Amino acid sequence: MMRGLAEFIMRGRWQALGVAVLGSGSLLFGWISAAAIALVTLRRGTAAGGWLVLWALLPAVVITVMTGDTGSVMLLAGAFGLAVILRETVNLSLAVMASVPLAVMSCMALVVLNGPFLEELITTFNQALAQLERDLQQEGSQQLALSTLSIPQVAALLATGNAVIAVLSLMLGRYWQSLLYNAGGFGTEFRALRMPQGAVLAMASIALVLWWLGPELRVWSAVAVLPLTVVGFALVHAYAAQTGKGLGWLTLMYMLWIVLDPMKWLWVACVVIDAFADFRSRWSPSSGDGSGSA
């Protein structure tokens, strides 16, 4: 199904436009539109991708006017920007690191342009939280104080989610490109994903500082470690490929990461250590290129 969709997108500019516009007009399938834009940009260039994103932005702007949420616009623009970086630099790690400024810009756009939307969202959430607190207090004798959210916190959370989807859309577009024109290329590229030692230390340090500064800034720690998390998944896939672990083991790792919060920090710690220890070279003592199928 994925291959068929990728082939349809690359069949011509109007097919690509149809997928991009239909996807961007949906709150649920905007990521497909973003991935289509990334694929066209990576394969046919910035001009072709730019033409596509301009048309795809039209329904996204309509959604913004109707709901007050700029998420669709930022997703399409963000995925296009990341794809341009990857095409021009041929450096996946640089494109992934660009997700950090993308999240910051998304947050600024939300705060400046989406004030009423954020206020309504916070009011609804805090009312539900207050009701939950009252219900819990009625059931037990202990006093509970659940933290409410502020506009900067909600904006940061939404911006982080937007950056995550933009990165995933870029990865999907790159996977489609590999599937059609270079079978197995994305798997090799992804498993080899690394970042400079200085960048790894800077992002990990910033995340720790933000975490200890309190709840108001703690949400931004997720933005700082977003690129490190992606590298962590690349590290897991590299280990699975080198040791012959199957899909079941990979699924277990993903589930543990989703369910257990300590796993997220362990992920980051492993990436920091890997920046200096280079685990992948230890897993392949024969010094092979580590290539394999995607």
N, C-alpha and C positions, 0 to 999 in steps of 0.2 A: 504493500500500500504506500509506504514512504517513497519507494523508488518510483512508483507510478506517478505520485504527486510531483516529485522532483522533475521527472521527464516532462510532465505537462507544463510545468513552470518554464522550463528551458526550451519548449517547442517554439515559442515566439513571444514578442513583447506584449501582445494583447492577452495571451494566456497568463503570462506573469502578472499583468495588470489586473486581470479578473481575480486571481487568487489574492493579490495584495489588497485590493479594494474590499472584497467580500470579507476577508479576515479582519481588516482594520475597522470594519463597521460593526464588529461583534466584540462585546466585552470578554467573551469566553475564548475566542479564537484569534485574538490579536497577535498571539505569539506565532501563529502560522504565517500571518502577513509579514511579521518582522523577519522570520526565517527566510521567506521568499525574497524579501528585499536584500538580505545578507547574501543569499545564493547568487542573485543576479549581479550584485556589486562585486563579489569575489570573482565571478567568472567573466563578466562582460565589462567591468570597469565602473569607475565612480560616476561617470556621466549617465550610464544606463541605470544604475541604482538610484541616482538622484532624481531622474525623470520618474521612476517608479514610486519613490517615497513621496514626491510632491503630490501625485494623484491619490496615493493611499492616505495622505494626511487629511483629505477633504472629509471623508466620513468620520475620521477621528476627531476633527475639529467640531463636527456636528454633535458628537457624543459629549465633548467638553462643554459646548454651549448648553446642552440639555441637562447634564448632570453636574457640571462644575468640576469634573475630575479631568485633569490634564494627563492622566496616566497613559492613555492610548497614544497621545501625541509624543510624549517623552519616550515611550517604548519604541515606536517606529523610528524616531530621530536617533535614539540611542543605539539601536541595533545597526542602523545605517552607519553611524559614526564609528562604531567598533569594527564593522566590516571594512570601512575605508582604511582604518589603521592597519588591520591585518593584511589587506591587499597591498598597501604601499610599503609596509615594512617587512612583510612575510615573517612576522614575529608574533606567535600566538600569545606568548607571555606578556608582551607589551599591550596587546589588545585586551587581555584579561585585566591587567593592572589599570587600564583606562576606565574600568567599571567604577573605580573609586571616585574620580572627578565627575563621572556621569551621575552617580548617586547624589553627590553634593549639589550639582546643578538642578537635578530633579527636585530635591528638597527646597531649594531656593524658589523654583518655579511654583511649587505647591504653596509655599508660605505667601508669596507675592500675589499669585493669581487665584488661589483657591481658598481664600480666607473663610467665606461663608460655608463652603463645602466641608472644610475641616471642622468648623465650629459645630455644624449639625452632626457630624460623625462623632465628635467627642461628647456632645450632649447625650446622644443615644447610648454610647458606650458607657458613660459614667452613670447614667440612669439605670442601666442593666446591672452595672457593678454594685450600685447602692442597693438595688433590690436583692441581689445575691447575698450581699453582706447581711441584710436584715433577715433573710431566710436562714442563713447559717447561724446567726445569733439566736434565733428562736429555737433552733434544734439543739444548741449546746450552750453551756454556761459561759464559755470563754469569750472574751471580747476580741473581735476581729477588726483589722483596719486595712482594707484593700486599697492599694494605691490607684489614684485616678491618673489619667493621662492628660498631658498638655498638648497644645498645638505643635510645638517643635518636636515633641516625641512622636506624635502621629505622623507628621510630615517625614520624619527620619525613617520610620517604619515603612511607610508607603514607598519612599524613594529607594530604600534598600530592596524591597520586593521588585520594584521596577528594574533596578540594575541586575538583579538575579535573573529575571526573565529575559532581559536583553542579552546577557551572556549566554544563557541557554539557547536562545534563538540564533545567536551567532554560531554556537557549536553545531546546532542542527543544520544551519545553512552550509557550514564547512563540511559536515558529514555528507550532506546531499552532494556537494561538489565532488568529494572523494568517491562516493558511490557511483557517480556517473562517469567520471573522467580519470580516476586514479584509485582503483579498488585497494582498500587497505591503508591508504595514505593517511587518513585521519586518525586511525587507530595508532599508528606508529608515532604520528605527531603529538597526539594527546598523551600517550604514555611517556613521552620524553619531555613533557612540559616541566620547565624549571624556571626559577626567578633568581636574579642576582642576590648575593648574600646581603648586601646593604639594604635592598628593598625589602627582603624578608624580615630582617631585624627591625627596620623602621616601622613596618606595618604591625608586627607583633607587639612592639613597644607602645605604639600609639593605642592599640586596642586595649592593652593592659591599663594604661593611664586613664583612658576613657571609662573603663569598667570601674576603676576605684574612685573616680570622681563623683559617682552617684548616679541615681536613676535617670536624671535629666539628660545626662550625656552618655549613659551606658548603652543606649540603643545604637549609638554610632560605632560602638566596637564591632558590631556585625559588619558594617561597611568596611572598616579597616582590614578585617580578616577575610573578606569575600574572595580576593584573589588567592589567598593562602588556602582557603577551603577548596577551591577548584584544583589547585596543585595537589592537595591532599587526595582528592579523588583520582587524579592522574597517577599518583604514587600507588594507590590501592590497585588500580588496573594494571600498572606495570608489574607489581608483585604477583598478581593473579596470572599474568601472561608468562612470567619467568618461572613460576612454580607449578604451573598446570592446574591452578584452581579453576573451578567451573563457575557457571552462572549462579548456582545456588549459594556459593560462598560470597560472591559479589553482592547478591541480593541481601544476604545476612548483614554485610558491612553497611549497606545503604540503610537498612532498617534500624540497625544499632545507632547510626548517626542521627536518624530522624527522631528516634524515641528517647535516647539518652543524651542529656545536655553535656555531661562530662566528656562524651565521645567527640563533641565538636572541638573542645579545647585540646583533647589528645591529638586530634587531627592536625591542629595548628602546631602543636609541639613537635610532632613528627616531621612536619614540613621545615620547621626551623632547624631541627637536627640534621635533616637531609641536606639542607643548604651547605653544610660543612662536611657531613659524613658521606654523602653521595651513595645512598642505599642501592640505587639501581646498578651501579658498577659492581657492588658486592654480590648482587643477585645474579649477575652474568659474568662469572670469572673468566669465561672464554673470550671476553672482550668483543663479543659479536655486536651487531648493530641493533639487536633486539627487535627487529621488524617482525611483523605478523599481520594477520588479518584483522580488520577493524571489528 
